């Protein structure tokens, strides 16, 4: 991973986003990458934290 692209070299925290839409799970955990793109974080990666 190219941490140099992230200010301060720190990875942004994951954020829980509540989705109110039929057919969509109620809560997604998402993260922003260095480019500012938001992407979902797989549930498995949050276990054991």
C-alpha positions in Angstrom: 0.0 0.0 0.0 1.3 3.5 -0.9 0.9 5.2 2.5 2.8 8.3 1.1 -0.3 9.3 -0.7 -2.2 9.6 2.6 -1.7 12.9 4.5 0.4 12.1 7.6 0.8 8.5 6.5 -2.2 7.5 8.5 -5.2 5.4 7.2 -8.5 7.1 7.7 -10.9 5.4 10.1 -13.7 3.2 8.9 -17.1 4.8 9.2 -20.5 3.1 9.7 -23.0 4.5 7.2 -26.7 3.8 7.7 -28.6 3.1 4.5 -32.3 3.6 4.4 -33.3 1.9 1.1 -35.3 -1.1 0.3 -33.2 -4.2 -0.6 -30.0 -2.7 0.9 -28.4 -3.8 4.2 -29.0 -1.2 6.9 -25.4 -0.5 7.9 -22.3 -0.5 5.7 -18.7 0.1 7.0 -16.9 2.3 4.5 -13.5 3.9 4.2 -12.0 6.6 2.0 -8.8 6.0 0.1 -6.1 8.5 -0.6 -7.9 9.7 -3.7 -11.1 10.4 -1.6 -13.0 7.5 -3.1 -15.4 5.8 -0.7 -15.5 2.0 -0.7 -17.1 -0.6 1.5 -15.0 -2.5 4.0 -15.6 -6.3 4.1 -17.2 -7.4 7.3 -14.5 -10.0 7.9 -11.8 -7.3 8.1 -13.4 -5.7 11.1 -13.4 -8.8 13.3 -10.9 -9.1 16.0 -10.3 -5.4 16.4 
